[in-house]
Amino acid sequence: MLKISILDTPNYRRLMVEGKLIGPWASELASVWREAATELNGRELVVDVKGLTVITEDGENVLLELMKEGARFRSSGVFTKQVLKRLARKIRRNVQEEKK
């Protein structure tokens, strides 16, 4: 199960993602993120992944796609921080390889 809640403030819109980021729910996160990004009105969009308990390869692929599109993330705990760090390194490696 995946739960995506939206918290709006004057300065930012936060997508709070909780549960299991797997299969079809991963693509749902991408869809919700894109929709939320269209209605920012100058605010920052942050994806809060502190509540994730499982991230499959499909989930990682969506997070990687969102990173490439400029998504900002908020996390805590070893699990989500490590996943985000690994994905960020992957992006940096790809950028460096493209420059060669």
Buried (B, 14 or more C-beta within 10 A) or exposed (E): EBEBEEEEEEEEBBBBBBBBBBEEBBBBBBEBBEEBBEEEEEBEBBBBBBBBEEBBEBBBBBBBBBBEEEBEBBBEEEBBBEBBEEBBEEEEEEEEEEEE
